[in-house]
Amino acid sequence: MSGLDGEDQQKLKRIAAAAYDYDNDSRWPDYWSNVLIPPHMASRIDVVDHFKRKFYQRYIDPDLIVEPMATNNSSKPERASTQPPQSSSSAPGNSNTRQRSTGSSNRTSGTSPTQTPTPNSTSLRWDSKTIQFSVNAWVLVVAILAIFPLVPKSLSSRAYRLSFLGTACSSMYSLYSIYGKPRAWNIQALQVWFQSVVATKDFIHAIYCLNFVTSNLFLKFALIPILCRALEHVAKFLRRNFGRSTLYRKYLEDACVWVESNTTTLSILSSNAQIGLGFLLIISLFSWQRNIIQAFMYWQVLKLMYHAPVTASYHQSAWTKIGQNVNPLIQRYTPFLSTPVSAIQKWWLR
């Protein structure tokens, strides 16, 4: 990372700022409530993202360079060029005109080439969220089919693989929409891009799913993290976009509120299921369905989950409880295993 120029460093800082979990930071609501902007601008995604970067610069990384909002810079010359006849009007009238034209600059500057990226980028972001919701809702339905006991085995097996495939596609699409693609297809650019995504939750979910898409093992237990992820995404989208719907309030509101208020419980459940799945893969090595490569790769993913900041707290807590229960038994009944267990722990913590 020492060989990176300033542009690459700022790109990584902007990526980190975009990936930061503002909803779980108690300082963000206070900061946002003290921002003085017109109500019609507070609902614009580009404005919210700008102030999120300002928040990140203030509290997390002071070295992040936050550029001024493009809408302000591009609308000033447009207002000057479109309203020269009104230059003789009073000062209060001009200020009111400026406030109104700020909210309607997209309508009055249709011929300006600098105004087109803002509405297009906003619509693309909304389209991205809608696509994510559609894919995750589909994954939720398919995963339920896969674990439902009365579904025929052939349909259940197909739904099982489609659940992992859909989650992998959703995670990779989320990575692309947030981090984009590598700036160039060379080793240095790929390394920069990979270092920016390797510890993200979407990348971990994508690698997790790819471990099971082509596997011969049929472990319904592995669908628990998939279901938890799909539930969180679907509940969040429904609450933010269908909160006024009568159908939502009647049938879905209580369930969505419960999911959003118990995200920590779902994360703990997912981490415990992922760790238990690792031991199931070790047990499967003694069966005719053994897959040594899959077991090794999955334990590499578990190691990444243990060290990645987005999942470390849940996995480290689970492993601490396992160690408190298992280590006394090993020391008491099988002391000869202390040496290999210590070697495994050194590799794990490396």
VEXPA-870591 format. One record per residue (C-alpha): chain; residue number from 1; x, y, z. Coordinates in steps of 0.2 Angstrom, whole numbers, m for minus. Example, Ala and Ser with C-alpha at 12.3 -4.5 7.8 and 13.67 -1.06 7.14 Angstrom:
! VEXPA-870591
+-------+-----+-------+-------+-------+
! kette !  nr !    c1 !    c2 !    c3 !
+-------+-----+-------+-------+-------+
!     A !   1 !    62 !   m22 !    39 !
!     A !   2 !    68 !    m5 !    36 !
+-------+-----+-------+-------+-------+
***
This chain:
! VEXPA-870591
+-------+-----+-------+-------+-------+
! kette !  nr !    c1 !    c2 !    c3 !
+-------+-----+-------+-------+-------+
!     A !   1 !     0 !     0 !     0 !
!     A !   2 !    15 !    11 !     2 !
!     A !   3 !    17 !    13 !   m17 !
!     A !   4 !     0 !    20 !   m19 !
!     A !   5 !    m2 !    38 !   m26 !
!     A !   6 !   m13 !    51 !   m18 !
!     A !   7 !   m27 !    47 !   m30 !
!     A !   8 !   m27 !    28 !   m26 !
!     A !   9 !   m27 !    32 !    m7 !
!     A !  10 !   m42 !    44 !    m9 !
!     A !  11 !   m51 !    31 !   m19 !
!     A !  12 !   m49 !    19 !    m5 !
!     A !  13 !   m55 !    32 !     8 !
!     A !  14 !   m70 !    35 !    m3 !
!     A !  15 !   m74 !    17 !    m4 !
!     A !  16 !   m72 !    15 !    15 !
!     A !  17 !   m83 !    30 !    18 !
!     A !  18 !   m97 !    23 !     6 !
!     A !  19 !   m96 !     6 !    15 !
!     A !  20 !   m96 !    13 !    33 !
!     A !  21 !  m112 !     7 !    43 !
!     A !  22 !  m119 !    24 !    47 !
!     A !  23 !  m136 !    17 !    53 !
!     A !  24 !  m127 !     9 !    68 !
!     A !  25 !  m117 !    24 !    73 !
!     A !  26 !  m126 !    34 !    86 !
!     A !  27 !  m117 !    50 !    81 !
!     A !  28 !  m124 !    50 !    64 !
!     A !  29 !  m143 !    54 !    68 !
!     A !  30 !  m137 !    69 !    79 !
!     A !  31 !  m126 !    75 !    65 !
!     A !  32 !  m139 !    73 !    52 !
!     A !  33 !  m152 !    82 !    63 !
!     A !  34 !  m141 !    97 !    64 !
!     A !  35 !  m138 !    99 !    45 !
!     A !  36 !  m148 !   114 !    39 !
!     A !  37 !  m154 !   111 !    22 !
!     A !  38 !  m171 !   113 !    13 !
!     A !  39 !  m183 !    99 !    16 !
!     A !  40 !  m184 !    95 !    m3 !
!     A !  41 !  m165 !    92 !    m4 !
!     A !  42 !  m164 !    81 !    12 !
!     A !  43 !  m173 !    67 !     2 !
!     A !  44 !  m160 !    67 !   m12 !
!     A !  45 !  m148 !    53 !   m11 !
!     A !  46 !  m133 !    63 !   m18 !
!     A !  47 !  m135 !    76 !    m4 !
!     A !  48 !  m136 !    62 !    10 !
!     A !  49 !  m121 !    54 !     3 !
!     A !  50 !  m111 !    70 !     3 !
!     A !  51 !  m115 !    74 !    21 !
!     A !  52 !  m111 !    56 !    25 !
!     A !  53 !   m94 !    59 !    18 !
!     A !  54 !   m92 !    75 !    28 !
!     A !  55 !   m97 !    65 !    44 !
!     A !  56 !   m84 !    51 !    40 !
!     A !  57 !   m71 !    65 !    37 !
!     A !  58 !   m75 !    73 !    54 !
!     A !  59 !   m76 !    58 !    65 !
!     A !  60 !   m67 !    43 !    56 !
!     A !  61 !   m54 !    49 !    44 !
!     A !  62 !   m49 !    67 !    43 !
!     A !  63 !   m38 !    64 !    28 !
!     A !  64 !   m53 !    61 !    17 !
!     A !  65 !   m55 !    74 !     4 !
!     A !  66 !   m73 !    79 !     2 !
!     A !  67 !   m77 !    88 !   m14 !
!     A !  68 !   m92 !   101 !   m15 !
!     A !  69 !  m108 !    95 !   m21 !
!     A !  70 !  m109 !    95 !   m40 !
!     A !  71 !  m127 !   102 !   m40 !
!     A !  72 !  m122 !   118 !   m32 !
!     A !  73 !  m107 !   121 !   m44 !
!     A !  74 !  m116 !   117 !   m59 !
!     A !  75 !  m132 !   126 !   m55 !
!     A !  76 !  m124 !   143 !   m52 !
!     A !  77 !  m119 !   147 !   m70 !
!     A !  78 !  m135 !   140 !   m76 !
!     A !  79 !  m145 !   152 !   m65 !
!     A !  80 !  m135 !   167 !   m70 !
!     A !  81 !  m137 !   163 !   m89 !
!     A !  82 !  m156 !   159 !   m88 !
!     A !  83 !  m162 !   174 !   m78 !
!     A !  84 !  m153 !   190 !   m84 !
!     A !  85 !  m169 !   200 !   m86 !
!     A !  86 !  m173 !   198 !   m67 !
!     A !  87 !  m157 !   206 !   m62 !
!     A !  88 !  m165 !   222 !   m57 !
!     A !  89 !  m177 !   214 !   m45 !
!     A !  90 !  m175 !   216 !   m26 !
!     A !  91 !  m163 !   206 !   m16 !
!     A !  92 !  m176 !   196 !    m6 !
!     A !  93 !  m184 !   191 !   m23 !
!     A !  94 !  m167 !   185 !   m30 !
!     A !  95 !  m164 !   175 !   m14 !
!     A !  96 !  m181 !   167 !   m15 !
!     A !  97 !  m178 !   163 !   m34 !
!     A !  98 !  m162 !   155 !   m30 !
!     A !  99 !  m169 !   144 !   m17 !
!     A ! 100 !  m183 !   138 !   m29 !
!     A ! 101 !  m171 !   136 !   m43 !
!     A ! 102 !  m160 !   125 !   m33 !
!     A ! 103 !  m174 !   112 !   m31 !
!     A ! 104 !  m179 !   113 !   m49 !
!     A ! 105 !  m163 !   115 !   m57 !
!     A ! 106 !  m165 !    98 !   m66 !
!     A ! 107 !  m181 !   105 !   m75 !
!     A ! 108 !  m174 !   122 !   m79 !
!     A ! 109 !  m157 !   116 !   m86 !
!     A ! 110 !  m162 !   102 !   m98 !
!     A ! 111 !  m149 !   109 !  m111 !
!     A ! 112 !  m135 !   109 !   m99 !
!     A ! 113 !  m123 !    94 !  m101 !
!     A ! 114 !  m117 !    96 !   m83 !
!     A ! 115 !  m134 !    93 !   m76 !
!     A ! 116 !  m137 !    75 !   m83 !
!     A ! 117 !  m126 !    65 !   m72 !
!     A ! 118 !  m135 !    69 !   m56 !
!     A ! 119 !  m153 !    63 !   m60 !
!     A ! 120 !  m146 !    48 !   m69 !
!     A ! 121 !  m135 !    43 !   m55 !
!     A ! 122 !  m149 !    44 !   m43 !
!     A ! 123 !  m161 !    34 !   m53 !
!     A ! 124 !  m147 !    21 !   m55 !
!     A ! 125 !  m145 !    20 !   m37 !
!     A ! 126 !  m164 !    17 !   m35 !
!     A ! 127 !  m164 !     4 !   m48 !
!     A ! 128 !  m149 !    m5 !   m39 !
!     A ! 129 !  m159 !    m6 !   m23 !
!     A ! 130 !  m174 !   m12 !   m32 !
!     A ! 131 !  m164 !   m26 !   m41 !
!     A ! 132 !  m156 !   m31 !   m25 !
!     A ! 133 !  m174 !   m32 !   m17 !
!     A ! 134 !  m180 !   m42 !   m31 !
!     A ! 135 !  m166 !   m55 !   m30 !
!     A ! 136 !  m166 !   m56 !   m11 !
!     A ! 137 !  m185 !   m59 !   m11 !
!     A ! 138 !  m183 !   m72 !   m24 !
!     A ! 139 !  m169 !   m80 !   m14 !
!     A ! 140 !  m180 !   m80 !     2 !
!     A ! 141 !  m194 !   m89 !    m7 !
!     A ! 142 !  m182 !  m102 !   m15 !
!     A ! 143 !  m173 !  m105 !     1 !
!     A ! 144 !  m189 !  m109 !    10 !
!     A ! 145 !  m194 !  m121 !    m4 !
!     A ! 146 !  m177 !  m129 !    m1 !
!     A ! 147 !  m179 !  m132 !    17 !
!     A ! 148 !  m198 !  m136 !    17 !
!     A ! 149 !  m199 !  m155 !    21 !
!     A ! 150 !  m214 !  m159 !    10 !
!     A ! 151 !  m206 !  m152 !    m6 !
!     A ! 152 !  m200 !  m166 !   m18 !
!     A ! 153 !  m182 !  m170 !   m17 !
!     A ! 154 !  m178 !  m165 !   m35 !
!     A ! 155 !  m186 !  m148 !   m33 !
!     A ! 156 !  m178 !  m146 !   m16 !
!     A ! 157 !  m161 !  m149 !   m22 !
!     A ! 158 !  m163 !  m137 !   m37 !
!     A ! 159 !  m170 !  m124 !   m25 !
!     A ! 160 !  m155 !  m127 !   m13 !
!     A ! 161 !  m142 !  m123 !   m27 !
!     A ! 162 !  m152 !  m108 !   m34 !
!     A ! 163 !  m152 !  m101 !   m16 !
!     A ! 164 !  m133 !  m100 !   m16 !
!     A ! 165 !  m132 !   m95 !   m34 !
!     A ! 166 !  m144 !   m80 !   m31 !
!     A ! 167 !  m136 !   m74 !   m16 !
!     A ! 168 !  m119 !   m75 !   m24 !
!     A ! 169 !  m125 !   m65 !   m39 !
!     A ! 170 !  m133 !   m52 !   m27 !
!     A ! 171 !  m117 !   m50 !   m17 !
!     A ! 172 !  m106 !   m48 !   m32 !
!     A ! 173 !  m119 !   m35 !   m40 !
!     A ! 174 !  m118 !   m26 !   m23 !
!     A ! 175 !   m99 !   m26 !   m24 !
!     A ! 176 !   m99 !   m19 !   m42 !
!     A ! 177 !  m112 !    m6 !   m38 !
!     A ! 178 !  m102 !     1 !   m23 !
!     A ! 179 !   m84 !    m2 !   m28 !
!     A ! 180 !   m85 !    m3 !   m46 !
!     A ! 181 !   m73 !   m13 !   m56 !
!     A ! 182 !   m54 !   m12 !   m55 !
!     A ! 183 !   m47 !     4 !   m63 !
!     A ! 184 !   m35 !    m6 !   m74 !
!     A ! 185 !   m33 !   m25 !   m77 !
!     A ! 186 !   m15 !   m26 !   m70 !
!     A ! 187 !    m8 !   m33 !   m54 !
!     A ! 188 !    m7 !   m17 !   m45 !
!     A ! 189 !   m24 !   m11 !   m49 !
!     A ! 190 !   m32 !   m28 !   m45 !
!     A ! 191 !   m23 !   m29 !   m29 !
!     A ! 192 !   m29 !   m11 !   m24 !
!     A ! 193 !   m47 !   m17 !   m29 !
!     A ! 194 !   m46 !   m33 !   m20 !
!     A ! 195 !   m39 !   m26 !    m4 !
!     A ! 196 !   m54 !   m14 !    m4 !
!     A ! 197 !   m67 !   m28 !    m5 !
!     A ! 198 !   m60 !   m43 !     3 !
!     A ! 199 !   m66 !   m38 !    21 !
!     A ! 200 !   m83 !   m33 !    16 !
!     A ! 201 !   m99 !   m43 !    20 !
!     A ! 202 !  m104 !   m45 !     2 !
!     A ! 203 !   m87 !   m52 !    m3 !
!     A ! 204 !   m88 !   m65 !    12 !
!     A ! 205 !  m106 !   m70 !     7 !
!     A ! 206 !  m101 !   m72 !   m11 !
!     A ! 207 !   m86 !   m83 !    m7 !
!     A ! 208 !   m97 !   m93 !     6 !
!     A ! 209 !  m110 !   m96 !    m8 !
!     A ! 210 !   m98 !  m101 !   m21 !
!     A ! 211 !   m92 !  m115 !    m9 !
!     A ! 212 !  m108 !  m124 !   m10 !
!     A ! 213 !  m115 !  m120 !   m28 !
!     A ! 214 !  m105 !  m134 !   m35 !
!     A ! 215 !  m104 !  m146 !   m20 !
!     A ! 216 !  m111 !  m163 !   m19 !
!     A ! 217 !  m115 !  m161 !    m1 !
!     A ! 218 !  m134 !  m156 !     2 !
!     A ! 219 !  m133 !  m147 !    19 !
!     A ! 220 !  m149 !  m138 !    23 !
!     A ! 221 !  m140 !  m131 !    38 !
!     A ! 222 !  m130 !  m120 !    26 !
!     A ! 223 !  m145 !  m110 !    21 !
!     A ! 224 !  m147 !  m102 !    38 !
!     A ! 225 !  m135 !   m88 !    34 !
!     A ! 226 !  m143 !   m86 !    17 !
!     A ! 227 !  m161 !   m84 !    25 !
!     A ! 228 !  m154 !   m72 !    38 !
!     A ! 229 !  m146 !   m61 !    24 !
!     A ! 230 !  m162 !   m61 !    13 !
!     A ! 231 !  m173 !   m57 !    27 !
!     A ! 232 !  m163 !   m42 !    32 !
!     A ! 233 !  m162 !   m35 !    15 !
!     A ! 234 !  m181 !   m38 !    11 !
!     A ! 235 !  m187 !   m31 !    28 !
!     A ! 236 !  m176 !   m15 !    26 !
!     A ! 237 !  m182 !   m12 !     8 !
!     A ! 238 !  m201 !   m15 !    13 !
!     A ! 239 !  m200 !    m3 !    28 !
!     A ! 240 !  m192 !    11 !    18 !
!     A ! 241 !  m202 !    10 !     2 !
!     A ! 242 !  m219 !     2 !     7 !
!     A ! 243 !  m222 !    10 !    24 !
!     A ! 244 !  m238 !    18 !    19 !
!     A ! 245 !  m245 !     3 !    10 !
!     A ! 246 !  m261 !    m4 !    18 !
!     A ! 247 !  m256 !   m22 !    13 !
!     A ! 248 !  m239 !   m19 !    21 !
!     A ! 249 !  m246 !   m12 !    37 !
!     A ! 250 !  m259 !   m26 !    39 !
!     A ! 251 !  m248 !   m41 !    35 !
!     A ! 252 !  m229 !   m37 !    35 !
!     A ! 253 !  m226 !   m23 !    46 !
!     A ! 254 !  m224 !   m33 !    62 !
!     A ! 255 !  m212 !   m45 !    54 !
!     A ! 256 !  m201 !   m32 !    46 !
!     A ! 257 !  m200 !   m22 !    62 !
!     A ! 258 !  m195 !   m38 !    72 !
!     A ! 259 !  m182 !   m42 !    59 !
!     A ! 260 !  m174 !   m24 !    59 !
!     A ! 261 !  m174 !   m24 !    78 !
!     A ! 262 !  m166 !   m41 !    79 !
!     A ! 263 !  m152 !   m39 !    67 !
!     A ! 264 !  m139 !   m43 !    80 !
!     A ! 265 !  m148 !   m60 !    84 !
!     A ! 266 !  m149 !   m64 !    66 !
!     A ! 267 !  m130 !   m61 !    64 !
!     A ! 268 !  m126 !   m72 !    80 !
!     A ! 269 !  m137 !   m86 !    72 !
!     A ! 270 !  m128 !   m84 !    56 !
!     A ! 271 !  m111 !   m85 !    64 !
!     A ! 272 !  m115 !  m100 !    74 !
!     A ! 273 !  m122 !  m109 !    59 !
!     A ! 274 !  m106 !  m105 !    49 !
!     A ! 275 !   m95 !  m112 !    63 !
!     A ! 276 !  m106 !  m127 !    65 !
!     A ! 277 !  m105 !  m130 !    46 !
!     A ! 278 !   m86 !  m130 !    47 !
!     A ! 279 !   m87 !  m145 !    59 !
!     A ! 280 !  m100 !  m154 !    48 !
!     A ! 281 !   m88 !  m153 !    33 !
!     A ! 282 !   m74 !  m160 !    44 !
!     A ! 283 !   m86 !  m175 !    49 !
!     A ! 284 !   m90 !  m177 !    30 !
!     A ! 285 !   m72 !  m181 !    26 !
!     A ! 286 !   m75 !  m198 !    34 !
!     A ! 287 !   m90 !  m201 !    22 !
!     A ! 288 !   m91 !  m206 !     4 !
!     A ! 289 !   m96 !  m188 !     0 !
!     A ! 290 !   m80 !  m181 !     7 !
!     A ! 291 !   m72 !  m166 !    m2 !
!     A ! 292 !   m55 !  m161 !     5 !
!     A ! 293 !   m53 !  m145 !    m6 !
!     A ! 294 !   m71 !  m139 !    m1 !
!     A ! 295 !   m67 !  m141 !    17 !
!     A ! 296 !   m50 !  m133 !    16 !
!     A ! 297 !   m58 !  m118 !     7 !
!     A ! 298 !   m72 !  m116 !    19 !
!     A ! 299 !   m61 !  m115 !    34 !
!     A ! 300 !   m51 !  m102 !    25 !
!     A ! 301 !   m67 !   m92 !    23 !
!     A ! 302 !   m71 !   m95 !    42 !
!     A ! 303 !   m54 !   m88 !    46 !
!     A ! 304 !   m58 !   m73 !    35 !
!     A ! 305 !   m74 !   m71 !    45 !
!     A ! 306 !   m65 !   m72 !    61 !
!     A ! 307 !   m53 !   m58 !    56 !
!     A ! 308 !   m64 !   m46 !    45 !
!     A ! 309 !   m71 !   m32 !    55 !
!     A ! 310 !   m89 !   m34 !    49 !
!     A ! 311 !   m90 !   m51 !    56 !
!     A ! 312 !   m76 !   m53 !    69 !
!     A ! 313 !   m86 !   m48 !    84 !
!     A ! 314 !   m99 !   m62 !    82 !
!     A ! 315 !   m86 !   m76 !    76 !
!     A ! 316 !   m74 !   m71 !    90 !
!     A ! 317 !   m87 !   m72 !   103 !
!     A ! 318 !   m93 !   m89 !    97 !
!     A ! 319 !   m75 !   m96 !    96 !
!     A ! 320 !   m72 !   m90 !   114 !
!     A ! 321 !   m87 !   m99 !   121 !
!     A ! 322 !   m81 !  m115 !   111 !
!     A ! 323 !   m64 !  m113 !   118 !
!     A ! 324 !   m70 !  m111 !   136 !
!     A ! 325 !   m80 !  m128 !   134 !
!     A ! 326 !   m68 !  m138 !   124 !
!     A ! 327 !   m51 !  m134 !   131 !
!     A ! 328 !   m54 !  m140 !   149 !
!     A ! 329 !   m60 !  m157 !   141 !
!     A ! 330 !   m45 !  m158 !   130 !
!     A ! 331 !   m33 !  m155 !   145 !
!     A ! 332 !   m42 !  m167 !   156 !
!     A ! 333 !   m46 !  m182 !   144 !
!     A ! 334 !   m34 !  m180 !   129 !
!     A ! 335 !   m19 !  m170 !   134 !
!     A ! 336 !    m9 !  m177 !   119 !
!     A ! 337 !   m20 !  m166 !   108 !
!     A ! 338 !   m14 !  m150 !   116 !
!     A ! 339 !     1 !  m149 !   104 !
!     A ! 340 !    m9 !  m150 !    88 !
!     A ! 341 !   m22 !  m139 !    94 !
!     A ! 342 !   m10 !  m126 !    99 !
!     A ! 343 !    m2 !  m127 !    81 !
!     A ! 344 !   m20 !  m125 !    74 !
!     A ! 345 !   m23 !  m110 !    85 !
!     A ! 346 !    m7 !  m101 !    79 !
!     A ! 347 !   m12 !  m104 !    61 !
!     A ! 348 !   m29 !   m97 !    64 !
!     A ! 349 !   m23 !   m81 !    73 !
!     A ! 350 !   m10 !   m78 !    60 !
+-------+-----+-------+-------+-------+
***
